[in-house]
Amino acid sequence: MKRIAIQGVKGCFHEQAARLFYENQESDVPGIVECSTFDGLYRSLDKGAADAAVMAIENTVSGGLLPNFELLRKYDRKIKGEVFLRIQQNLMALPGQRIEDIKEVRTHYMAINQTREFFKDYPWIRLVESEDTAKSAADVAAEGLMGVGAVASTLAAELYGLEILAESIETYKQNFTRFLVLDDSLEVDKSKVNKASMCFTLPHTPGSLAHVLTIMSFYGMNLTRIQSLPIPGQEWQYFFYVDIKFDDYVRYGQAVAAVRPLMEDLNVLGEYIAAV
């Protein structure tokens, strides 16, 4: 059984993503290594406390997790896969209660932002920010808190013995988070690889990025994401993080060879099979 590092506690969306990926890969529920920070994921890998990690990188509502792009560049761990998970927020509490009995709800601030519309119909409920959705559920269960609810995943309700009072209470139902799989032991079939992530810098000259993108387009590369982050200490210089989808691995290799002379510090972060 592989030990998978996640940011958060058991029952969080990171664990759901890890289960979704590895149960399809190995037909086995992965062991979970809880980490308080995203940087902690990499430390767990470096110390041998975890065999692999699953890390959120972007969300369809809130956008990219910018510090995590920097972690991809900082640590030498290749992306070996990805998972898209629909983020379904659920109101839960100790069994035997109704929504009318709940006076306080604890959850992560992002979950509060995603569910404010729902709670407008329950003005007596006070929303309290916490550090993690699943930990909120765990605390309600561990402390036996009657009259206090949590907003978290269905997995959290199952693990901590809570009853779901209202399911899928998020305002935007098409709310997906993309997670990256960092697993050096995972062998990816090159014949099925159709996506790559890379990071690079460019000379500070007019049209340098446009030139690269034009060449990529010529080779049939589909740029699905581009993110720029400033380089500390270098004015108006940026790291560019891009995701590319393609149908032909050979053409992809030709495209990279063609643009490499135009780039500086090119780092292929991973070549893997696209989830969608």
Backbone hydrogen bonds, N-H to C=O, Kabsch-Sander energy under -0.5 kcal/mol:
donor,donor_aa,acceptor,acceptor_aa,energy
4,I,2,K,-0.7
4,I,31,G,-3.7
5,A,3,R,-0.5
5,A,52,A,-3.1
6,I,33,V,-2.4
8,G,6,I,-0.7
8,G,35,C,-2.8
12,C,9,V,-1.7
16,Q,12,C,-1.7
17,A,13,F,-2.4
18,A,14,H,-2.4
19,R,15,E,-2.8
20,L,16,Q,-2.4
21,F,17,A,-2.2
22,Y,18,A,-2.7
23,E,19,R,-2.3
24,N,20,L,-0.7
25,Q,21,F,-1.4
26,E,22,Y,-3.3
27,S,23,E,-1.1
28,D,22,Y,-0.6
31,G,2,K,-3.0
33,V,4,I,-3.0
34,E,32,I,-0.6
35,C,6,I,-1.7
35,C,8,G,-0.6
41,L,37,T,-0.6
41,L,38,F,-1.0
42,Y,38,F,-0.9
43,R,39,D,-1.7
44,S,40,G,-2.2
45,L,41,L,-1.6
46,D,42,Y,-2.7
47,K,43,R,-2.2
48,G,44,S,-0.5
48,G,45,L,-0.9
49,A,44,S,-1.8
50,A,44,S,-1.5
51,D,3,R,-2.5
52,A,3,R,-1.7
53,A,182,L,-2.2
54,V,5,A,-2.2
55,M,180,L,-2.4
57,I,178,R,-2.7
58,E,178,R,-1.2
59,N,63,G,-2.0
60,T,176,F,-2.7
63,G,59,N,-1.9
65,L,57,I,-2.4
66,L,64,G,-1.2
68,N,65,L,-1.5
69,F,65,L,-0.8
69,F,66,L,-0.9
70,E,66,L,-1.2
71,L,67,P,-1.5
72,L,68,N,-1.7
73,R,69,F,-1.4
74,K,70,E,-2.4
75,Y,71,L,-2.3
77,R,75,Y,-1.6
79,I,269,L,-2.6
80,K,181,V,-3.2
81,G,181,V,-0.8
83,V,179,F,-2.4
85,L,83,V,-0.5
85,L,177,T,-2.6
87,I,175,N,-3.4
88,Q,86,R,-1.0
89,Q,87,I,-0.6
90,N,152,A,-1.7
91,L,166,A,-2.9
92,M,90,N,-0.5
92,M,150,A,-2.7
93,A,163,E,-1.9
97,Q,94,L,-0.7
101,D,98,R,-1.4
102,I,98,R,-0.5
102,I,99,I,-1.5
103,K,147,G,-2.8
104,E,147,G,-1.5
105,V,126,R,-2.8
106,R,149,G,-2.5
107,T,128,V,-1.9
109,Y,130,S,-0.6
112,I,108,H,-2.0
113,N,109,Y,-2.3
114,Q,110,M,-1.7
115,T,111,A,-0.7
115,T,112,I,-1.1
116,R,112,I,-0.7
119,F,115,T,-1.6
120,K,116,R,-0.9
120,K,117,E,-0.7
121,D,118,F,-1.4
122,Y,119,F,-1.7
125,I,122,Y,-2.1
126,R,103,K,-2.5
126,R,124,W,-0.5
127,L,125,I,-0.5
128,V,105,V,-3.2
128,V,126,R,-0.5
130,S,107,T,-2.4
136,S,132,D,-1.6
137,A,133,T,-1.6
138,A,134,A,-2.5
139,D,135,K,-2.7
140,V,136,S,-2.1
141,A,137,A,-2.0
142,A,138,A,-3.0
143,E,139,D,-2.5
144,G,140,V,-0.6
144,G,141,A,-0.6
145,L,140,V,-1.9
146,M,144,G,-1.0
148,V,145,L,-1.0
149,G,104,E,-3.2
150,A,92,M,-2.4
151,V,106,R,-1.4
152,A,90,N,-2.0
152,A,150,A,-0.6
156,A,11,G,-0.7
157,A,153,S,-1.7
158,E,154,T,-2.1
159,L,155,L,-2.8
160,Y,156,A,-2.3
161,G,157,A,-0.6
161,G,158,E,-0.6
162,L,157,A,-1.9
163,E,93,A,-3.3
165,L,91,L,-2.6
165,L,163,E,-0.6
166,A,91,L,-1.5
169,I,89,Q,-2.6
171,T,114,Q,-3.1
173,K,171,T,-0.7
175,N,173,K,-1.7
176,F,174,Q,-0.7
177,T,85,L,-2.6
178,R,58,E,-3.0
179,F,83,V,-3.2
179,F,177,T,-0.5
180,L,55,M,-3.3
181,V,81,G,-2.8
182,L,53,A,-3.1
182,L,180,L,-0.6
183,D,78,K,-0.7
183,D,181,V,-0.7
186,L,183,D,-1.4
188,V,186,L,-0.6
189,D,187,E,-0.5
190,K,188,V,-0.6
192,K,189,D,-2.0
193,V,189,D,-0.8
194,N,272,Y,-1.6
195,K,272,Y,-1.5
196,A,244,I,-2.3
197,S,270,G,-2.4
198,M,242,V,-2.3
199,C,267,N,-2.5
200,F,240,F,-1.9
201,T,264,E,-3.0
205,T,203,P,-2.6
208,S,205,T,-1.6
211,H,207,G,-2.2
212,V,208,S,-1.7
213,L,209,L,-2.5
214,T,210,A,-2.1
215,I,211,H,-1.8
216,M,212,V,-2.3
217,S,213,L,-2.3
218,F,214,T,-2.0
219,Y,215,I,-1.7
220,G,217,S,-1.7
221,M,216,M,-2.5
222,N,245,K,-2.8
223,L,221,M,-0.7
224,T,222,N,-0.8
224,T,243,D,-2.0
225,R,243,D,-1.2
227,Q,241,Y,-2.7
229,L,239,F,-2.2
231,I,237,Q,-2.6
234,Q,231,I,-2.1
235,E,233,G,-0.5
237,Q,234,Q,-1.6
239,F,229,L,-3.2
240,F,200,F,-3.2
241,Y,227,Q,-3.4
241,Y,239,F,-0.5
242,V,198,M,-2.5
242,V,240,F,-0.5
243,D,225,R,-2.2
244,I,196,A,-2.8
245,K,222,N,-2.8
246,F,194,N,-2.1
252,Y,248,D,-2.1
253,G,249,Y,-2.3
254,Q,250,V,-2.0
255,A,251,R,-2.4
256,V,252,Y,-2.4
257,A,253,G,-2.1
258,A,254,Q,-1.9
259,V,255,A,-1.9
260,R,256,V,-1.9
262,L,259,V,-1.6
263,M,259,V,-0.7
263,M,260,R,-1.4
264,E,201,T,-2.8
267,N,199,C,-3.0
269,L,197,S,-1.7
269,L,267,N,-0.8
270,G,197,S,-1.4
271,E,79,I,-0.5
272,Y,195,K,-2.6
274,A,272,Y,-0.6
